[in-house]
Amino acid sequence: MKKTIAILLVAIMAVGSVFAAITGSAQIGVGANFDNGNYGFIDNSNSVDINFELANMTGEAVGEGDIYASIKGSLVLEVFQAENAPAEKLPFYLVGDWGDKSYIGLGASIDEAKIAGANWYVSLLGVPGAPDFATSAVDTYDKAVKKYDIVTDSDGETGNASWSVPYVKAPGVEVGIADYVIGAGFRADAQQTPEVDLFAQYAATAYFKTPEYDFNGLGLQAGAVYSLSSGDADKSFSDKKDSKAYNAAGASLKLSYANDTLSASVASDLGYDFENKEFGADVAANFTYDFLTFDAYYGTNPKTKDDGTKIENLLSAQVVTDLNTMDVPVKVTVSGKDLINKQDLDLSVEFKVASLTLTPSVGYVIGTEKFNAGLKAQYDHEYFTAKAATSVETGFDKASTTLKASASIENSTLIPGSTIKLEWKDAEDLLNNSADHEKNYGKVIASIKVEF
């Protein structure tokens, strides 16, 4: 009887956690689409978002003594939804009208495994990844969130443009001594071809990183790596899935200073690819003083998109002047992106007076000879929030000129648990200059949405 009660209690707790983790919404809207001629109830929808853990367990064991071993692991059984159904399904997927995007995942990992003593440790989980001290604060992109190599949110995180030395992690260990980190890995394959070749296939990695030194406000940190491989057709030789050969060395350095009134930092990663005879580097600088913030970045060939896209000689800079710290409700942002190639220049000013926020902006891309200007407005009232935006982009001829606009007003207090909204959206080309003519004038929708 006691066993039955225990099982029931576990089942009740599991079911409770499942329902607590499900979110959903239903919406009905009436209006008109000016592009395709539809009108009436044209914006009805309902959805259920599933992303929860059915079970989550952890395990840990720590030895005793001056020198001891420790290990930590975790296991999770979860249900999650993909943003788009992959071409190949996982072995475990749910069925139903929404089954092509819903999956059951079982993940297990060892999070820590080491031999340790006083102020030192040896990790058995492999060599660390390459140091990446310099990243751009100006050039950002959307990063996909993945589970089990399936995209659950294509723009769920923000990535920063960055360059890093070509790097391969061979099987090995990580050693920590007084906050210094050393990594070393090596694996080779001896073959008879027809003579004995001790290095028919190989991979090796060396890693070093210092702690961040603090000299009365002046900070200093450094790192270095070296890696090479003959081409890892056998995945067990390294972390790379391709069969390219690697041979590269890199170094990283970060200098910083901070006191009560200002902070500044300069960071750089540089390296040489011996395999392709290429030098690469990037440098990021930041300076902040009260209301003024300055950021600059240069990279020889940094990654700028989640798909691996790179830009050669990327130089960008940005200055933000936030006068709100001086009780002046004005924030000015001036940026120049990709100044060597595209020369994308932008200026925006944010004014906030009482409940009204206005943000005019203007920009010009010298490389494509296109001018853009826009205005955003938001009014926050006790009972509603109103927004409006308009922007124009032009190459100074009719074919390249587009005018966009949007407006909305919504209330979440009139009927508790619901959002009432009147919105004009998808007006992406009011001048009707686009080639596809799919979203020119947009649509007006009055809707009510409830969700849990």
C-alpha positions in Angstrom: 0.0 0.0 0.0 2.8 2.4 0.9 4.5 1.6 -2.4 1.3 2.4 -4.3 0.9 5.7 -2.5 4.5 6.6 -3.3 4.0 5.8 -7.0 0.8 7.9 -7.1 2.6 10.9 -5.4 5.4 10.7 -8.0 2.8 10.6 -10.8 0.9 13.5 -9.4 4.1 15.6 -9.1 5.1 14.7 -12.6 1.7 15.6 -14.1 1.7 18.9 -12.1 5.1 19.9 -13.5 4.0 19.0 -17.0 0.9 21.3 -17.0 2.8 24.0 -15.2 5.3 24.1 -18.1 2.9 24.2 -21.0 2.0 27.6 -22.4 -0.6 28.4 -25.0 -2.7 31.1 -26.6 -5.8 31.7 -28.6 -6.5 34.8 -30.7 -9.3 36.0 -32.9 -9.1 39.0 -35.1 -11.3 40.9 -37.5 -10.0 43.3 -40.2 -8.9 43.6 -43.8 -5.8 42.7 -45.8 -5.1 45.5 -48.3 -2.7 43.3 -50.3 -4.8 40.2 -51.1 -8.3 41.6 -50.6 -9.2 39.3 -47.6 -11.4 40.8 -44.9 -13.5 39.6 -42.0 -12.1 37.1 -39.4 -8.7 36.8 -41.1 -6.3 36.5 -38.1 -7.6 33.7 -36.0 -4.9 31.4 -34.5 -4.2 29.2 -31.5 -1.0 27.5 -30.4 0.5 25.4 -27.7 4.2 25.7 -26.9 5.7 22.7 -25.3 9.2 22.8 -23.8 9.5 21.1 -20.4 11.4 18.4 -18.6 9.7 15.1 -17.8 12.6 14.2 -15.5 15.9 15.7 -14.4 18.4 13.8 -12.4 22.0 14.5 -11.2 24.7 12.4 -9.7 27.8 13.3 -7.8 30.6 11.5 -6.0 33.5 13.2 -4.2 36.4 11.3 -2.6 38.1 12.3 0.7 41.7 13.1 1.5 44.4 15.6 0.4 44.2 14.2 -3.1 40.7 13.2 -4.2 38.6 12.3 -7.2 35.2 13.8 -8.1 32.6 13.3 -10.8 29.3 15.0 -11.6 26.7 14.0 -14.2 23.2 14.8 -15.2 20.4 13.2 -17.2 17.3 14.9 -18.6 14.2 13.5 -20.3 12.4 16.4 -22.0 9.7 17.3 -24.5 10.5 20.1 -26.9 9.4 21.7 -30.1 11.5 22.5 -33.2 11.0 25.8 -35.0 11.0 23.9 -38.3 10.6 20.2 -38.8 14.1 18.7 -39.7 14.4 16.7 -42.9 15.3 13.6 -40.8 13.4 12.9 -37.7 14.9 11.8 -34.4 14.1 8.3 -33.2 11.7 9.7 -30.7 9.1 12.2 -32.0 5.5 12.8 -31.0 2.5 12.3 -33.3 -0.6 14.4 -33.9 -1.4 17.5 -35.9 1.7 19.1 -34.4 3.8 16.0 -34.2 6.2 16.9 -37.0 7.7 19.6 -34.8 7.5 18.0 -31.4 10.1 15.6 -30.0 11.1 13.7 -26.9 14.8 14.0 -26.1 17.0 12.1 -23.7 20.3 13.7 -22.8 23.0 12.5 -20.5 26.3 14.3 -19.8 29.3 14.2 -17.5 29.7 17.7 -16.3 32.8 17.2 -14.1 35.4 14.5 -13.8 38.7 15.4 -12.1 41.5 14.5 -9.8 42.2 17.4 -7.4 44.2 18.6 -4.5 45.0 21.8 -2.7 45.0 24.6 -5.4 45.3 22.2 -8.3 43.2 19.8 -10.5 43.4 17.6 -13.5 40.2 17.4 -15.6 39.5 14.2 -17.6 37.0 15.9 -19.9 39.4 17.1 -22.5 41.3 20.2 -23.6 39.5 23.6 -23.3 38.3 25.5 -26.3 40.4 28.3 -27.8 40.5 31.6 -25.9 38.3 34.3 -27.5 39.1 37.6 -25.7 38.0 40.0 -28.5 34.4 40.2 -29.7 32.5 43.1 -31.3 30.0 45.0 -29.3 28.8 46.8 -32.5 28.3 43.9 -34.9 25.8 41.4 -33.6 23.7 38.6 -35.1 21.0 36.1 -34.2 22.2 32.7 -33.0 20.0 29.6 -33.2 19.2 27.7 -30.1 19.5 24.0 -30.6 18.7 20.8 -28.8 20.1 17.5 -30.1 21.1 19.4 -33.3 17.5 20.5 -33.9 16.8 24.3 -34.0 14.2 25.3 -31.4 14.6 29.1 -31.9 16.4 30.5 -34.9 16.9 34.0 -33.2 16.9 33.1 -29.6 20.3 34.4 -28.7 22.6 37.2 -29.8 26.1 36.5 -31.1 28.9 38.9 -31.5 31.2 39.1 -34.5 34.5 37.5 -33.6 37.7 35.9 -35.1 39.4 32.9 -33.6 42.4 30.9 -34.6 41.7 27.6 -36.6 41.7 25.1 -33.7 41.3 21.4 -33.3 40.9 19.7 -29.9 42.7 16.4 -29.7 41.8 13.9 -26.9 43.6 15.1 -23.7 43.3 16.7 -20.3 43.0 20.1 -18.7 45.2 21.0 -15.7 44.6 23.9 -13.3 47.3 25.1 -11.0 46.7 28.2 -8.9 44.1 29.6 -11.4 46.5 28.9 -14.4 44.9 26.6 -16.9 47.0 24.2 -19.1 45.6 21.8 -21.7 47.4 19.1 -23.6 46.1 16.5 -26.1 47.6 14.0 -28.5 46.6 10.9 -30.4 48.2 9.1 -33.3 47.7 6.0 -35.4 50.6 3.8 -36.6 50.0 2.0 -39.8 51.9 -0.5 -42.0 51.9 1.3 -45.5 53.9 -0.9 -46.4 56.6 0.5 -44.1 55.7 1.4 -40.5 54.3 5.0 -40.4 54.1 6.1 -36.7 52.1 9.2 -37.7 49.8 8.0 -40.4 47.1 10.0 -38.7 47.5 12.3 -35.7 46.1 15.3 -33.8 47.7 17.3 -31.1 46.7 20.3 -29.0 48.4 22.6 -26.5 46.6 25.3 -24.4 47.6 27.9 -21.8 45.6 30.6 -20.1 46.6 32.8 -17.1 44.2 34.1 -14.4 43.2 37.8 -14.7 45.8 39.7 -12.8 44.8 42.9 -10.9 47.4 45.6 -10.3 45.5 48.3 -8.4 42.8 48.5 -11.0 44.9 47.5 -14.0 43.9 44.1 -15.3 45.9 41.7 -17.4 45.1 38.3 -18.9 46.8 36.2 -21.6 46.4 32.9 -23.4 48.0 30.8 -26.1 47.1 27.7 -28.2 48.7 25.5 -30.8 47.0 22.7 -32.6 47.6 20.4 -35.6 46.1 17.4 -37.2 46.8 15.3 -40.3 43.1 15.3 -41.2 40.7 13.6 -38.9 38.8 11.1 -41.1 38.4 9.2 -37.8 36.3 11.4 -35.5 38.0 9.9 -32.5 41.2 11.8 -33.3 39.7 15.3 -32.6 36.5 17.3 -32.2 36.3 18.2 -35.9 33.9 16.5 -38.3 35.7 17.4 -41.5 38.8 15.8 -42.9 40.9 19.0 -43.3 44.4 19.2 -41.9 45.0 21.8 -39.2 48.3 23.5 -38.2 47.9 26.8 -36.4 49.1 28.8 -33.4 47.3 31.7 -31.6 47.7 34.1 -28.7 45.2 36.2 -26.8 45.7 39.3 -24.6 43.4 41.5 -22.6 44.2 44.7 -20.8 41.7 46.6 -18.7 41.5 49.4 -16.2 38.7 50.6 -13.9 38.2 53.1 -11.1 35.2 54.9 -9.6 34.7 57.1 -12.7 35.7 55.2 -15.8 36.5 51.8 -17.3 38.5 50.9 -20.3 39.7 47.7 -22.0 41.5 46.4 -25.0 41.5 42.7 -26.1 43.0 40.9 -29.0 43.2 37.5 -30.5 45.8 36.8 -33.1 47.2 33.7 -34.8 48.9 32.1 -37.8 47.5 29.3 -39.9 50.6 27.4 -41.1 48.5 25.1 -43.3 47.1 27.9 -45.4 49.9 30.4 -44.7 47.4 33.0 -43.4 47.6 35.5 -40.5 44.5 36.5 -38.7 43.6 38.7 -35.8 40.9 40.9 -34.2 41.0 43.7 -31.7 38.1 45.1 -29.5 38.3 48.3 -27.4 35.8 49.8 -25.0 35.8 53.0 -23.0 33.1 54.1 -20.6 33.0 57.4 -18.7 29.8 58.4 -16.9 27.4 59.2 -19.8 29.8 58.3 -22.6 30.5 54.8 -24.0 32.8 54.1 -26.9 33.3 50.7 -28.6 35.5 49.8 -31.6 36.3 46.5 -33.3 38.5 45.3 -36.1 38.8 41.7 -37.4 40.7 40.4 -40.4 38.0 37.8 -41.3 35.6 37.4 -38.4 32.4 35.3 -38.3 29.4 37.6 -38.6 26.4 35.2 -38.9 25.2 32.0 -37.4 25.7 30.1 -40.7 29.4 30.9 -40.6 29.4 33.9 -42.9 32.6 36.0 -42.6 33.5 39.5 -43.6 37.1 40.4 -44.6 38.6 43.4 -42.8 35.6 44.3 -40.6 36.0 47.6 -38.9 33.2 49.1 -36.8 32.8 51.7 -34.1 30.0 53.1 -31.9 29.5 56.0 -29.5 26.6 56.2 -27.1 25.9 59.3 -25.1 23.2 58.7 -22.5 22.3 62.0 -20.8 19.7 60.4 -18.6 22.5 60.1 -16.0 22.4 63.9 -15.9 18.6 64.1 -15.7 18.4 65.0 -19.4 16.0 62.5 -21.1 18.2 62.1 -24.3 20.2 59.2 -25.5 22.3 59.6 -28.7 23.8 56.6 -30.6 26.2 57.1 -33.5 27.5 54.0 -35.2 29.6 53.0 -38.2 29.5 49.4 -39.2 31.8 47.7 -41.7 33.6 51.0 -42.4 36.1 49.5 -44.8 33.7 47.8 -47.1 30.1 49.0 -46.8 30.5 52.1 -44.6 27.1 51.7 -43.0 26.6 54.9 -40.9 23.7 55.4 -38.5 22.5 58.1 -36.1 19.6 57.7 -33.6 18.3 59.9 -30.8 16.0 58.7 -28.1 13.9 61.4 -26.4 11.7 60.5 -23.4 9.3 63.1 -22.1 6.8 61.9 -19.4 5.1 58.8 -21.0 6.2 59.6 -24.6 9.3 58.1 -26.2 10.5 59.3 -29.6 13.4 57.8 -31.5 14.3 59.4 -34.8 17.1 57.8 -36.8 19.0 58.5 -40.0 21.7 56.5 -41.9 23.6 56.2 -45.1 25.4 53.2 -46.6 28.2 54.5 -48.7 29.0 51.2 -50.3 25.5 50.7 -51.7 24.7 54.5 -51.9 21.5 54.0 -50.0 20.0 56.5 -47.5 17.5 55.6 -44.7 15.6 57.5 -42.1 13.0 56.5 -39.6 10.9 57.5 -36.6 9.6 55.3 -33.8 7.1 56.6 -31.1 5.7 54.9 -28.0 3.2 56.3 -25.6 2.7 54.4 -22.3 -0.6 55.2 -20.5 -2.1 53.7 -17.4 -4.7 51.9 -19.6 -3.0 51.4 -22.9 0.2 51.4 -24.9 0.4 53.0 -28.3 3.2 52.5 -30.8 3.9 53.9 -34.3 6.9 53.6 -36.7 7.8 54.7 -40.2 11.0 54.4 -42.2 12.2 55.1 -45.7 15.1 53.7 -47.6 16.2 55.0 -51.0 19.0 54.8 -53.5 17.7 58.1 -54.9 15.6 56.6 -57.6 12.1 55.3 -57.7 12.9 51.6 -58.0 15.1 51.5 -54.9 12.8 53.6 -52.7 10.6 51.8 -50.1 8.4 53.3 -47.4 7.4 51.2 -44.4 4.9 52.0 -41.6 3.2 50.4 -38.7 0.9 51.4 -35.8 -0.8 49.7 -32.8 -2.7 50.4 -29.6 -3.3 47.7 -27.0 -4.8 47.2 -23.6 -4.2 44.4 -21.1 -6.3 45.7 -18.2 -9.8 46.1 -19.6 -10.4 42.3 -19.5 -8.0 40.6 -17.1 -6.1 37.8 -18.7 -6.5 39.1 -22.3 -4.8 41.6 -24.6 -7.0 43.7 -26.9 -5.2 45.2 -29.8 -5.8 47.3 -32.9 -2.9 47.1 -35.3 -1.8 48.1 -38.7 1.2 45.8 -39.8 3.0 44.3 -42.7 3.0 47.6 -44.7 6.5 47.1 -46.1 6.2 49.1 -49.4 3.6 51.8 -49.3 5.0 53.3 -52.6 4.4 49.9 -54.3 7.9 49.7 -55.8 8.7 46.1 -54.7 8.9 43.3 -57.3 6.9 40.7 -55.4 4.0 42.9 -54.4 3.2 40.6 -51.5 3.3 42.9 -48.6 2.9 46.5 -49.7 0.0 48.1 -47.8 -0.3 45.6 -45.0 -3.4 44.8 -43.0 -5.5 46.3 -40.2 -6.6 43.8 -37.5 -8.7 44.3 -34.3 -8.0 41.3 -32.1 -8.3 39.8 -28.7 -5.8 37.3 -27.4 -5.9 35.1 -24.3 -3.0 33.0 -23.1 -1.8 30.9 -20.2 
